[in-house]
Amino acid sequence: MCEASAYFLRGEDEELIFKEVAKLVPLGDDKYELVTFMGDKKVVEGKLKEINLLRHKIILIPTE
């Protein structure tokens, strides 16, 4: 499968937000909807830093 895991980057540490993400939908105002293959959804707020398809990672910087 081609799912990715989404992480918040906090300093040098990556904090797992959501696993098996199949779709990332920008909602505006630095909000993104993460959707799994099974249809589970989660809305997160942050700035998109990187999507690494080879490592199956989505990296966001949290807005606080």
PDBQT receptor file of N, H, CA, C and O in Angstrom, charges set to zero:
ATOM      1  N   MET A   1       0.833  -1.179   0.000  1.00  0.00    +0.000 N 
ATOM      2  CA  MET A   1       0.000   0.000   0.000  1.00  0.00    +0.000 C 
ATOM      3  C   MET A   1       0.882   1.249   0.000  1.00  0.00    +0.000 C 
ATOM      4  O   MET A   1       2.081   1.178   0.271  1.00  0.00    +0.000 OA
ATOM      5  N   CYS A   2       0.280   2.368  -0.302  1.00  0.00    +0.000 N 
ATOM      6  H   CYS A   2      -0.693   2.426  -0.521  1.00  0.00    +0.000 HD
ATOM      7  CA  CYS A   2       1.020   3.625  -0.429  1.00  0.00    +0.000 C 
ATOM      8  C   CYS A   2       0.670   4.635   0.654  1.00  0.00    +0.000 C 
ATOM      9  O   CYS A   2       0.895   5.832   0.475  1.00  0.00    +0.000 OA
ATOM     10  N   GLU A   3       0.128   4.177   1.764  1.00  0.00    +0.000 N 
ATOM     11  H   GLU A   3      -0.055   3.204   1.910  1.00  0.00    +0.000 HD
ATOM     12  CA  GLU A   3      -0.241   5.114   2.820  1.00  0.00    +0.000 C 
ATOM     13  C   GLU A   3       1.003   5.707   3.471  1.00  0.00    +0.000 C 
ATOM     14  O   GLU A   3       2.097   5.143   3.424  1.00  0.00    +0.000 OA
ATOM     15  N   ALA A   4       0.786   6.869   4.079  1.00  0.00    +0.000 N 
ATOM     16  H   ALA A   4      -0.102   7.327   4.117  1.00  0.00    +0.000 HD
ATOM     17  CA  ALA A   4       1.866   7.559   4.774  1.00  0.00    +0.000 C 
ATOM     18  C   ALA A   4       1.455   7.773   6.229  1.00  0.00    +0.000 C 
ATOM     19  O   ALA A   4       0.289   7.614   6.590  1.00  0.00    +0.000 OA
ATOM     20  N   SER A   5       2.410   8.128   7.034  1.00  0.00    +0.000 N 
ATOM     21  H   SER A   5       3.357   8.258   6.741  1.00  0.00    +0.000 HD
ATOM     22  CA  SER A   5       2.133   8.555   8.403  1.00  0.00    +0.000 C 
ATOM     23  C   SER A   5       2.360  10.050   8.466  1.00  0.00    +0.000 C 
ATOM     24  O   SER A   5       3.285  10.570   7.842  1.00  0.00    +0.000 OA
ATOM     25  N   ALA A   6       1.510  10.752   9.224  1.00  0.00    +0.000 N 
ATOM     26  H   ALA A   6       0.758  10.330   9.731  1.00  0.00    +0.000 HD
ATOM     27  CA  ALA A   6       1.627  12.198   9.367  1.00  0.00    +0.000 C 
ATOM     28  C   ALA A   6       2.231  12.521  10.731  1.00  0.00    +0.000 C 
ATOM     29  O   ALA A   6       1.888  11.909  11.742  1.00  0.00    +0.000 OA
ATOM     30  N   TYR A   7       3.135  13.496  10.735  1.00  0.00    +0.000 N 
ATOM     31  H   TYR A   7       3.414  13.994   9.914  1.00  0.00    +0.000 HD
ATOM     32  CA  TYR A   7       3.853  13.878  11.946  1.00  0.00    +0.000 C 
ATOM     33  C   TYR A   7       3.860  15.392  12.099  1.00  0.00    +0.000 C 
ATOM     34  O   TYR A   7       3.860  16.127  11.112  1.00  0.00    +0.000 OA
ATOM     35  N   PHE A   8       3.865  15.856  13.365  1.00  0.00    +0.000 N 
ATOM     36  H   PHE A   8       3.865  15.258  14.167  1.00  0.00    +0.000 HD
ATOM     37  CA  PHE A   8       4.197  17.232  13.681  1.00  0.00    +0.000 C 
ATOM     38  C   PHE A   8       5.686  17.266  13.970  1.00  0.00    +0.000 C 
ATOM     39  O   PHE A   8       6.193  16.410  14.695  1.00  0.00    +0.000 OA
ATOM     40  N   LEU A   9       6.389  18.233  13.422  1.00  0.00    +0.000 N 
ATOM     41  H   LEU A   9       5.977  18.929  12.834  1.00  0.00    +0.000 HD
ATOM     42  CA  LEU A   9       7.797  18.436  13.717  1.00  0.00    +0.000 C 
ATOM     43  C   LEU A   9       7.889  19.442  14.854  1.00  0.00    +0.000 C 
ATOM     44  O   LEU A   9       7.480  20.594  14.709  1.00  0.00    +0.000 OA
ATOM     45  N   ARG A  10       8.426  19.003  15.982  1.00  0.00    +0.000 N 
ATOM     46  H   ARG A  10       8.759  18.067  16.100  1.00  0.00    +0.000 HD
ATOM     47  CA  ARG A  10       8.597  19.860  17.167  1.00  0.00    +0.000 C 
ATOM     48  C   ARG A  10      10.088  19.883  17.500  1.00  0.00    +0.000 C 
ATOM     49  O   ARG A  10      10.622  18.966  18.124  1.00  0.00    +0.000 OA
ATOM     50  N   GLY A  11      10.738  20.958  17.064  1.00  0.00    +0.000 N 
ATOM     51  H   GLY A  11      10.304  21.703  16.557  1.00  0.00    +0.000 HD
ATOM     52  CA  GLY A  11      12.196  21.022  17.200  1.00  0.00    +0.000 C 
ATOM     53  C   GLY A  11      12.826  19.979  16.305  1.00  0.00    +0.000 C 
ATOM     54  O   GLY A  11      12.672  20.033  15.085  1.00  0.00    +0.000 OA
ATOM     55  N   GLU A  12      13.530  19.036  16.892  1.00  0.00    +0.000 N 
ATOM     56  H   GLU A  12      13.655  18.992  17.883  1.00  0.00    +0.000 HD
ATOM     57  CA  GLU A  12      14.149  17.936  16.146  1.00  0.00    +0.000 C 
ATOM     58  C   GLU A  12      13.301  16.660  16.194  1.00  0.00    +0.000 C 
ATOM     59  O   GLU A  12      13.621  15.672  15.533  1.00  0.00    +0.000 OA
ATOM     60  N   ASP A  13      12.223  16.686  16.978  1.00  0.00    +0.000 N 
ATOM     61  H   ASP A  13      11.963  17.488  17.516  1.00  0.00    +0.000 HD
ATOM     62  CA  ASP A  13      11.416  15.489  17.202  1.00  0.00    +0.000 C 
ATOM     63  C   ASP A  13      10.194  15.448  16.292  1.00  0.00    +0.000 C 
ATOM     64  O   ASP A  13       9.581  16.478  16.009  1.00  0.00    +0.000 OA
ATOM     65  N   GLU A  14       9.851  14.255  15.843  1.00  0.00    +0.000 N 
ATOM     66  H   GLU A  14      10.349  13.419  16.073  1.00  0.00    +0.000 HD
ATOM     67  CA  GLU A  14       8.639  14.037  15.057  1.00  0.00    +0.000 C 
ATOM     68  C   GLU A  14       7.604  13.357  15.938  1.00  0.00    +0.000 C 
ATOM     69  O   GLU A  14       7.852  12.285  16.490  1.00  0.00    +0.000 OA
ATOM     70  N   GLU A  15       6.444  13.985  16.066  1.00  0.00    +0.000 N 
ATOM     71  H   GLU A  15       6.242  14.856  15.617  1.00  0.00    +0.000 HD
ATOM     72  CA  GLU A  15       5.350  13.454  16.875  1.00  0.00    +0.000 C 
ATOM     73  C   GLU A  15       4.281  12.896  15.939  1.00  0.00    +0.000 C 
ATOM     74  O   GLU A  15       3.713  13.629  15.129  1.00  0.00    +0.000 OA
ATOM     75  N   LEU A  16       4.011  11.609  16.051  1.00  0.00    +0.000 N 
ATOM     76  H   LEU A  16       4.471  11.013  16.709  1.00  0.00    +0.000 HD
ATOM     77  CA  LEU A  16       3.023  10.967  15.185  1.00  0.00    +0.000 C 
ATOM     78  C   LEU A  16       1.638  11.563  15.415  1.00  0.00    +0.000 C 
ATOM     79  O   LEU A  16       1.179  11.670  16.552  1.00  0.00    +0.000 OA
ATOM     80  N   ILE A  17       0.977  11.950  14.322  1.00  0.00    +0.000 N 
ATOM     81  H   ILE A  17       1.350  11.863  13.398  1.00  0.00    +0.000 HD
ATOM     82  CA  ILE A  17      -0.376  12.491  14.377  1.00  0.00    +0.000 C 
ATOM     83  C   ILE A  17      -1.391  11.431  13.963  1.00  0.00    +0.000 C 
ATOM     84  O   ILE A  17      -2.392  11.214  14.645  1.00  0.00    +0.000 OA
ATOM     85  N   PHE A  18      -1.115  10.766  12.821  1.00  0.00    +0.000 N 
ATOM     86  H   PHE A  18      -0.302  10.943  12.266  1.00  0.00    +0.000 HD
ATOM     87  CA  PHE A  18      -2.097   9.856  12.229  1.00  0.00    +0.000 C 
ATOM     88  C   PHE A  18      -1.361   8.856  11.351  1.00  0.00    +0.000 C 
ATOM     89  O   PHE A  18      -0.440   9.229  10.624  1.00  0.00    +0.000 OA
ATOM     90  N   LYS A  19      -1.757   7.596  11.411  1.00  0.00    +0.000 N 
ATOM     91  H   LYS A  19      -2.505   7.293  12.001  1.00  0.00    +0.000 HD
ATOM     92  CA  LYS A  19      -1.130   6.547  10.600  1.00  0.00    +0.000 C 
ATOM     93  C   LYS A  19      -2.027   6.179   9.420  1.00  0.00    +0.000 C 
ATOM     94  O   LYS A  19      -3.232   6.430   9.434  1.00  0.00    +0.000 OA
ATOM     95  N   GLU A  20      -1.423   5.587   8.412  1.00  0.00    +0.000 N 
ATOM     96  H   GLU A  20      -0.444   5.382   8.400  1.00  0.00    +0.000 HD
ATOM     97  CA  GLU A  20      -2.112   5.051   7.235  1.00  0.00    +0.000 C 
ATOM     98  C   GLU A  20      -2.930   6.106   6.500  1.00  0.00    +0.000 C 
ATOM     99  O   GLU A  20      -4.063   5.853   6.091  1.00  0.00    +0.000 OA
ATOM    100  N   VAL A  21      -2.341   7.295   6.337  1.00  0.00    +0.000 N 
ATOM    101  H   VAL A  21      -1.421   7.500   6.670  1.00  0.00    +0.000 HD
ATOM    102  CA  VAL A  21      -2.998   8.382   5.615  1.00  0.00    +0.000 C 
ATOM    103  C   VAL A  21      -2.929   8.099   4.118  1.00  0.00    +0.000 C 
ATOM    104  O   VAL A  21      -1.851   7.896   3.560  1.00  0.00    +0.000 OA
ATOM    105  N   ALA A  22      -4.095   8.089   3.480  1.00  0.00    +0.000 N 
ATOM    106  H   ALA A  22      -4.971   8.254   3.933  1.00  0.00    +0.000 HD
ATOM    107  CA  ALA A  22      -4.173   7.863   2.043  1.00  0.00    +0.000 C 
ATOM    108  C   ALA A  22      -4.458   9.162   1.293  1.00  0.00    +0.000 C 
ATOM    109  O   ALA A  22      -4.212   9.255   0.090  1.00  0.00    +0.000 OA
ATOM    110  N   LYS A  23      -4.979  10.167   2.003  1.00  0.00    +0.000 N 
ATOM    111  H   LYS A  23      -5.180  10.092   2.980  1.00  0.00    +0.000 HD
ATOM    112  CA  LYS A  23      -5.378  11.410   1.350  1.00  0.00    +0.000 C 
ATOM    113  C   LYS A  23      -5.197  12.578   2.312  1.00  0.00    +0.000 C 
ATOM    114  O   LYS A  23      -5.551  12.490   3.488  1.00  0.00    +0.000 OA
ATOM    115  N   LEU A  24      -4.641  13.675   1.799  1.00  0.00    +0.000 N 
ATOM    116  H   LEU A  24      -4.353  13.747   0.844  1.00  0.00    +0.000 HD
ATOM    117  CA  LEU A  24      -4.481  14.905   2.552  1.00  0.00    +0.000 C 
ATOM    118  C   LEU A  24      -5.239  15.989   1.790  1.00  0.00    +0.000 C 
ATOM    119  O   LEU A  24      -4.956  16.240   0.619  1.00  0.00    +0.000 OA
ATOM    120  N   VAL A  25      -6.202  16.632   2.454  1.00  0.00    +0.000 N 
ATOM    121  H   VAL A  25      -6.432  16.429   3.405  1.00  0.00    +0.000 HD
ATOM    122  CA  VAL A  25      -7.037  17.639   1.807  1.00  0.00    +0.000 C 
ATOM    123  C   VAL A  25      -6.815  18.982   2.499  1.00  0.00    +0.000 C 
ATOM    124  O   VAL A  25      -7.104  19.114   3.688  1.00  0.00    +0.000 OA
ATOM    125  N   PRO A  26      -6.297  19.997   1.762  1.00  0.00    +0.000 N 
ATOM    126  CA  PRO A  26      -6.165  21.321   2.373  1.00  0.00    +0.000 C 
ATOM    127  C   PRO A  26      -7.540  21.951   2.558  1.00  0.00    +0.000 C 
ATOM    128  O   PRO A  26      -8.356  21.967   1.636  1.00  0.00    +0.000 OA
ATOM    129  N   LEU A  27      -7.791  22.474   3.766  1.00  0.00    +0.000 N 
ATOM    130  H   LEU A  27      -7.128  22.461   4.515  1.00  0.00    +0.000 HD
ATOM    131  CA  LEU A  27      -9.081  23.089   4.070  1.00  0.00    +0.000 C 
ATOM    132  C   LEU A  27      -8.973  24.610   4.141  1.00  0.00    +0.000 C 
ATOM    133  O   LEU A  27      -9.985  25.290   4.311  1.00  0.00    +0.000 OA
ATOM    134  N   GLY A  28      -7.775  25.146   4.015  1.00  0.00    +0.000 N 
ATOM    135  H   GLY A  28      -6.953  24.593   3.878  1.00  0.00    +0.000 HD
ATOM    136  CA  GLY A  28      -7.544  26.581   4.142  1.00  0.00    +0.000 C 
ATOM    137  C   GLY A  28      -7.172  26.933   5.567  1.00  0.00    +0.000 C 
ATOM    138  O   GLY A  28      -7.348  26.128   6.481  1.00  0.00    +0.000 OA
ATOM    139  N   ASP A  29      -6.652  28.150   5.756  1.00  0.00    +0.000 N 
ATOM    140  H   ASP A  29      -6.508  28.804   5.013  1.00  0.00    +0.000 HD
ATOM    141  CA  ASP A  29      -6.253  28.629   7.084  1.00  0.00    +0.000 C 
ATOM    142  C   ASP A  29      -5.335  27.652   7.805  1.00  0.00    +0.000 C 
ATOM    143  O   ASP A  29      -5.464  27.455   9.013  1.00  0.00    +0.000 OA
ATOM    144  N   ASP A  30      -4.402  27.034   7.070  1.00  0.00    +0.000 N 
ATOM    145  H   ASP A  30      -4.297  27.193   6.088  1.00  0.00    +0.000 HD
ATOM    146  CA  ASP A  30      -3.433  26.094   7.647  1.00  0.00    +0.000 C 
ATOM    147  C   ASP A  30      -4.090  24.878   8.301  1.00  0.00    +0.000 C 
ATOM    148  O   ASP A  30      -3.551  24.326   9.261  1.00  0.00    +0.000 OA
ATOM    149  N   LYS A  31      -5.236  24.462   7.794  1.00  0.00    +0.000 N 
ATOM    150  H   LYS A  31      -5.673  24.910   7.014  1.00  0.00    +0.000 HD
ATOM    151  CA  LYS A  31      -5.901  23.253   8.296  1.00  0.00    +0.000 C 
ATOM    152  C   LYS A  31      -5.913  22.211   7.178  1.00  0.00    +0.000 C 
ATOM    153  O   LYS A  31      -6.077  22.524   5.999  1.00  0.00    +0.000 OA
ATOM    154  N   TYR A  32      -5.734  20.964   7.599  1.00  0.00    +0.000 N 
ATOM    155  H   TYR A  32      -5.601  20.709   8.556  1.00  0.00    +0.000 HD
ATOM    156  CA  TYR A  32      -5.700  19.845   6.653  1.00  0.00    +0.000 C 
ATOM    157  C   TYR A  32      -6.554  18.713   7.195  1.00  0.00    +0.000 C 
ATOM    158  O   TYR A  32      -6.570  18.449   8.397  1.00  0.00    +0.000 OA
ATOM    159  N   GLU A  33      -7.259  18.053   6.299  1.00  0.00    +0.000 N 
ATOM    160  H   GLU A  33      -7.246  18.268   5.323  1.00  0.00    +0.000 HD
ATOM    161  CA  GLU A  33      -7.994  16.848   6.668  1.00  0.00    +0.000 C 
ATOM    162  C   GLU A  33      -7.161  15.655   6.218  1.00  0.00    +0.000 C 
ATOM    163  O   GLU A  33      -6.790  15.549   5.049  1.00  0.00    +0.000 OA
ATOM    164  N   LEU A  34      -6.877  14.771   7.146  1.00  0.00    +0.000 N 
ATOM    165  H   LEU A  34      -7.179  14.858   8.095  1.00  0.00    +0.000 HD
ATOM    166  CA  LEU A  34      -6.150  13.541   6.865  1.00  0.00    +0.000 C 
ATOM    167  C   LEU A  34      -7.168  12.413   6.821  1.00  0.00    +0.000 C 
ATOM    168  O   LEU A  34      -7.986  12.277   7.730  1.00  0.00    +0.000 OA
ATOM    169  N   VAL A  35      -7.122  11.604   5.768  1.00  0.00    +0.000 N 
ATOM    170  H   VAL A  35      -6.457  11.715   5.029  1.00  0.00    +0.000 HD
ATOM    171  CA  VAL A  35      -8.107  10.536   5.585  1.00  0.00    +0.000 C 
ATOM    172  C   VAL A  35      -7.372   9.222   5.353  1.00  0.00    +0.000 C 
ATOM    173  O   VAL A  35      -6.455   9.152   4.535  1.00  0.00    +0.000 OA
ATOM    174  N   THR A  36      -7.774   8.187   6.073  1.00  0.00    +0.000 N 
ATOM    175  H   THR A  36      -8.519   8.244   6.739  1.00  0.00    +0.000 HD
ATOM    176  CA  THR A  36      -7.172   6.865   5.885  1.00  0.00    +0.000 C 
ATOM    177  C   THR A  36      -7.888   6.109   4.778  1.00  0.00    +0.000 C 
ATOM    178  O   THR A  36      -8.951   6.523   4.315  1.00  0.00    +0.000 OA
ATOM    179  N   PHE A  37      -7.308   5.016   4.365  1.00  0.00    +0.000 N 
ATOM    180  H   PHE A  37      -6.445   4.680   4.741  1.00  0.00    +0.000 HD
ATOM    181  CA  PHE A  37      -7.900   4.146   3.350  1.00  0.00    +0.000 C 
ATOM    182  C   PHE A  37      -9.279   3.640   3.793  1.00  0.00    +0.000 C 
ATOM    183  O   PHE A  37     -10.161   3.414   2.966  1.00  0.00    +0.000 OA
ATOM    184  N   MET A  38      -9.448   3.468   5.096  1.00  0.00    +0.000 N 
ATOM    185  H   MET A  38      -8.731   3.652   5.769  1.00  0.00    +0.000 HD
ATOM    186  CA  MET A  38     -10.723   2.972   5.632  1.00  0.00    +0.000 C 
ATOM    187  C   MET A  38     -11.741   4.089   5.865  1.00  0.00    +0.000 C 
ATOM    188  O   MET A  38     -12.865   3.821   6.288  1.00  0.00    +0.000 OA
ATOM    189  N   GLY A  39     -11.355   5.343   5.592  1.00  0.00    +0.000 N 
ATOM    190  H   GLY A  39     -10.442   5.561   5.248  1.00  0.00    +0.000 HD
ATOM    191  CA  GLY A  39     -12.289   6.451   5.713  1.00  0.00    +0.000 C 
ATOM    192  C   GLY A  39     -12.249   7.200   7.033  1.00  0.00    +0.000 C 
ATOM    193  O   GLY A  39     -13.015   8.144   7.226  1.00  0.00    +0.000 OA
ATOM    194  N   ASP A  40     -11.369   6.798   7.951  1.00  0.00    +0.000 N 
ATOM    195  H   ASP A  40     -10.747   6.031   7.795  1.00  0.00    +0.000 HD
ATOM    196  CA  ASP A  40     -11.217   7.549   9.199  1.00  0.00    +0.000 C 
ATOM    197  C   ASP A  40     -10.626   8.916   8.855  1.00  0.00    +0.000 C 
ATOM    198  O   ASP A  40      -9.772   9.027   7.976  1.00  0.00    +0.000 OA
ATOM    199  N   LYS A  41     -11.091   9.960   9.559  1.00  0.00    +0.000 N 
ATOM    200  H   LYS A  41     -11.786   9.869  10.273  1.00  0.00    +0.000 HD
ATOM    201  CA  LYS A  41     -10.660  11.317   9.245  1.00  0.00    +0.000 C 
ATOM    202  C   LYS A  41     -10.178  12.034  10.498  1.00  0.00    +0.000 C 
ATOM    203  O   LYS A  41     -10.617  11.751  11.612  1.00  0.00    +0.000 OA
ATOM    204  N   LYS A  42      -9.260  12.974  10.277  1.00  0.00    +0.000 N 
ATOM    205  H   LYS A  42      -8.904  13.204   9.372  1.00  0.00    +0.000 HD
ATOM    206  CA  LYS A  42      -8.776  13.816  11.356  1.00  0.00    +0.000 C 
ATOM    207  C   LYS A  42      -8.383  15.156  10.744  1.00  0.00    +0.000 C 
ATOM    208  O   LYS A  42      -7.719  15.204   9.708  1.00  0.00    +0.000 OA
ATOM    209  N   VAL A  43      -8.798  16.243  11.391  1.00  0.00    +0.000 N 
ATOM    210  H   VAL A  43      -9.337  16.205  12.232  1.00  0.00    +0.000 HD
ATOM    211  CA  VAL A  43      -8.415  17.578  10.942  1.00  0.00    +0.000 C 
ATOM    212  C   VAL A  43      -7.299  18.076  11.854  1.00  0.00    +0.000 C 
ATOM    213  O   VAL A  43      -7.419  18.040  13.079  1.00  0.00    +0.000 OA
ATOM    214  N   VAL A  44      -6.205  18.546  11.237  1.00  0.00    +0.000 N 
ATOM    215  H   VAL A  44      -6.107  18.575  10.242  1.00  0.00    +0.000 HD
ATOM    216  CA  VAL A  44      -5.074  19.077  11.990  1.00  0.00    +0.000 C 
ATOM    217  C   VAL A  44      -4.767  20.483  11.501  1.00  0.00    +0.000 C 
ATOM    218  O   VAL A  44      -5.114  20.858  10.381  1.00  0.00    +0.000 OA
ATOM    219  N   GLU A  45      -4.109  21.255  12.361  1.00  0.00    +0.000 N 
ATOM    220  H   GLU A  45      -3.827  20.951  13.271  1.00  0.00    +0.000 HD
ATOM    221  CA  GLU A  45      -3.740  22.621  12.018  1.00  0.00    +0.000 C 
ATOM    222  C   GLU A  45      -2.228  22.747  12.054  1.00  0.00    +0.000 C 
ATOM    223  O   GLU A  45      -1.590  22.396  13.046  1.00  0.00    +0.000 OA
ATOM    224  N   GLY A  46      -1.664  23.244  10.979  1.00  0.00    +0.000 N 
ATOM    225  H   GLY A  46      -2.182  23.529  10.172  1.00  0.00    +0.000 HD
ATOM    226  CA  GLY A  46      -0.224  23.422  10.901  1.00  0.00    +0.000 C 
ATOM    227  C   GLY A  46       0.198  23.835   9.511  1.00  0.00    +0.000 C 
ATOM    228  O   GLY A  46      -0.624  23.948   8.601  1.00  0.00    +0.000 OA
ATOM    229  N   LYS A  47       1.467  24.053   9.360  1.00  0.00    +0.000 N 
ATOM    230  H   LYS A  47       2.134  23.961  10.099  1.00  0.00    +0.000 HD
ATOM    231  CA  LYS A  47       2.028  24.409   8.062  1.00  0.00    +0.000 C 
ATOM    232  C   LYS A  47       2.688  23.164   7.471  1.00  0.00    +0.000 C 
ATOM    233  O   LYS A  47       3.463  22.480   8.139  1.00  0.00    +0.000 OA
ATOM    234  N   LEU A  48       2.373  22.887   6.229  1.00  0.00    +0.000 N 
ATOM    235  H   LEU A  48       1.744  23.443   5.686  1.00  0.00    +0.000 HD
ATOM    236  CA  LEU A  48       2.954  21.733   5.557  1.00  0.00    +0.000 C 
ATOM    237  C   LEU A  48       4.422  22.001   5.278  1.00  0.00    +0.000 C 
ATOM    238  O   LEU A  48       4.767  22.975   4.609  1.00  0.00    +0.000 OA
ATOM    239  N   LYS A  49       5.286  21.135   5.793  1.00  0.00    +0.000 N 
ATOM    240  H   LYS A  49       5.006  20.344   6.337  1.00  0.00    +0.000 HD
ATOM    241  CA  LYS A  49       6.727  21.289   5.587  1.00  0.00    +0.000 C 
ATOM    242  C   LYS A  49       7.218  20.394   4.467  1.00  0.00    +0.000 C 
ATOM    243  O   LYS A  49       7.994  20.823   3.613  1.00  0.00    +0.000 OA
ATOM    244  N   GLU A  50       6.758  19.132   4.470  1.00  0.00    +0.000 N 
ATOM    245  H   GLU A  50       6.127  18.783   5.163  1.00  0.00    +0.000 HD
ATOM    246  CA  GLU A  50       7.312  18.172   3.515  1.00  0.00    +0.000 C 
ATOM    247  C   GLU A  50       6.378  16.983   3.354  1.00  0.00    +0.000 C 
ATOM    248  O   GLU A  50       5.736  16.538   4.306  1.00  0.00    +0.000 OA
ATOM    249  N   ILE A  51       6.320  16.482   2.134  1.00  0.00    +0.000 N 
ATOM    250  H   ILE A  51       6.841  16.843   1.361  1.00  0.00    +0.000 HD
ATOM    251  CA  ILE A  51       5.697  15.181   1.863  1.00  0.00    +0.000 C 
ATOM    252  C   ILE A  51       6.791  14.340   1.207  1.00  0.00    +0.000 C 
ATOM    253  O   ILE A  51       7.249  14.654   0.109  1.00  0.00    +0.000 OA
ATOM    254  N   ASN A  52       7.202  13.280   1.878  1.00  0.00    +0.000 N 
ATOM    255  H   ASN A  52       6.830  13.024   2.771  1.00  0.00    +0.000 HD
ATOM    256  CA  ASN A  52       8.256  12.415   1.373  1.00  0.00    +0.000 C 
ATOM    257  C   ASN A  52       7.613  11.096   0.965  1.00  0.00    +0.000 C 
ATOM    258  O   ASN A  52       7.311  10.255   1.812  1.00  0.00    +0.000 OA
ATOM    259  N   LEU A  53       7.406  10.922  -0.323  1.00  0.00    +0.000 N 
ATOM    260  H   LEU A  53       7.651  11.605  -1.012  1.00  0.00    +0.000 HD
ATOM    261  CA  LEU A  53       6.721   9.730  -0.820  1.00  0.00    +0.000 C 
ATOM    262  C   LEU A  53       7.568   8.464  -0.676  1.00  0.00    +0.000 C 
ATOM    263  O   LEU A  53       7.027   7.372  -0.497  1.00  0.00    +0.000 OA
ATOM    264  N   LEU A  54       8.877   8.605  -0.753  1.00  0.00    +0.000 N 
ATOM    265  H   LEU A  54       9.316   9.491  -0.898  1.00  0.00    +0.000 HD
ATOM    266  CA  LEU A  54       9.735   7.427  -0.602  1.00  0.00    +0.000 C 
ATOM    267  C   LEU A  54       9.737   6.897   0.828  1.00  0.00    +0.000 C 
ATOM    268  O   LEU A  54       9.840   5.691   1.052  1.00  0.00    +0.000 OA
ATOM    269  N   ARG A  55       9.622   7.811   1.793  1.00  0.00    +0.000 N 
ATOM    270  H   ARG A  55       9.538   8.791   1.611  1.00  0.00    +0.000 HD
ATOM    271  CA  ARG A  55       9.629   7.407   3.205  1.00  0.00    +0.000 C 
ATOM    272  C   ARG A  55       8.218   7.312   3.779  1.00  0.00    +0.000 C 
ATOM    273  O   ARG A  55       8.045   6.984   4.953  1.00  0.00    +0.000 OA
ATOM    274  N   HIS A  56       7.204   7.600   2.951  1.00  0.00    +0.000 N 
ATOM    275  H   HIS A  56       7.344   7.866   1.997  1.00  0.00    +0.000 HD
ATOM    276  CA  HIS A  56       5.799   7.515   3.370  1.00  0.00    +0.000 C 
ATOM    277  C   HIS A  56       5.533   8.418   4.580  1.00  0.00    +0.000 C 
ATOM    278  O   HIS A  56       4.924   7.998   5.564  1.00  0.00    +0.000 OA
ATOM    279  N   LYS A  57       6.011   9.687   4.482  1.00  0.00    +0.000 N 
ATOM    280  H   LYS A  57       6.506  10.028   3.682  1.00  0.00    +0.000 HD
ATOM    281  CA  LYS A  57       5.880  10.629   5.593  1.00  0.00    +0.000 C 
ATOM    282  C   LYS A  57       5.284  11.943   5.135  1.00  0.00    +0.000 C 
ATOM    283  O   LYS A  57       5.600  12.449   4.058  1.00  0.00    +0.000 OA
ATOM    284  N   ILE A  58       4.421  12.483   5.968  1.00  0.00    +0.000 N 
ATOM    285  H   ILE A  58       4.164  12.072   6.843  1.00  0.00    +0.000 HD
ATOM    286  CA  ILE A  58       3.896  13.839   5.817  1.00  0.00    +0.000 C 
ATOM    287  C   ILE A  58       4.350  14.592   7.059  1.00  0.00    +0.000 C 
ATOM    288  O   ILE A  58       4.057  14.181   8.182  1.00  0.00    +0.000 OA
ATOM    289  N   ILE A  59       5.067  15.694   6.857  1.00  0.00    +0.000 N 
ATOM    290  H   ILE A  59       5.305  16.028   5.945  1.00  0.00    +0.000 HD
ATOM    291  CA  ILE A  59       5.599  16.464   7.978  1.00  0.00    +0.000 C 
ATOM    292  C   ILE A  59       4.901  17.828   8.015  1.00  0.00    +0.000 C 
ATOM    293  O   ILE A  59       4.891  18.563   7.028  1.00  0.00    +0.000 OA
ATOM    294  N   LEU A  60       4.321  18.147   9.173  1.00  0.00    +0.000 N 
ATOM    295  H   LEU A  60       4.330  17.550   9.975  1.00  0.00    +0.000 HD
ATOM    296  CA  LEU A  60       3.677  19.438   9.394  1.00  0.00    +0.000 C 
ATOM    297  C   LEU A  60       4.338  20.133  10.574  1.00  0.00    +0.000 C 
ATOM    298  O   LEU A  60       4.830  19.481  11.494  1.00  0.00    +0.000 OA
ATOM    299  N   ILE A  61       4.348  21.455  10.541  1.00  0.00    +0.000 N 
ATOM    300  H   ILE A  61       3.948  21.985   9.793  1.00  0.00    +0.000 HD
ATOM    301  CA  ILE A  61       4.813  22.240  11.674  1.00  0.00    +0.000 C 
ATOM    302  C   ILE A  61       3.563  22.780  12.357  1.00  0.00    +0.000 C 
ATOM    303  O   ILE A  61       2.788  23.502  11.729  1.00  0.00    +0.000 OA
ATOM    304  N   PRO A  62       3.351  22.450  13.624  1.00  0.00    +0.000 N 
ATOM    305  CA  PRO A  62       2.114  22.890  14.294  1.00  0.00    +0.000 C 
ATOM    306  C   PRO A  62       2.070  24.411  14.432  1.00  0.00    +0.000 C 
ATOM    307  O   PRO A  62       3.093  25.052  14.673  1.00  0.00    +0.000 OA
ATOM    308  N   THR A  63       0.888  24.973  14.280  1.00  0.00    +0.000 N 
ATOM    309  H   THR A  63       0.057  24.452  14.084  1.00  0.00    +0.000 HD
ATOM    310  CA  THR A  63       0.688  26.395  14.547  1.00  0.00    +0.000 C 
ATOM    311  C   THR A  63       0.119  26.501  15.946  1.00  0.00    +0.000 C 
ATOM    312  O   THR A  63      -0.850  25.825  16.290  1.00  0.00    +0.000 OA
ATOM    313  N   GLU A  64       0.729  27.352  16.744  1.00  0.00    +0.000 N 
ATOM    314  H   GLU A  64       1.517  27.901  16.464  1.00  0.00    +0.000 HD
ATOM    315  CA  GLU A  64       0.310  27.444  18.140  1.00  0.00    +0.000 C 
ATOM    316  C   GLU A  64       0.056  28.864  18.544  1.00  0.00    +0.000 C 
ATOM    317  O   GLU A  64      -0.306  29.123  19.692  1.00  0.00    +0.000 OA
TER     318      GLU A  64
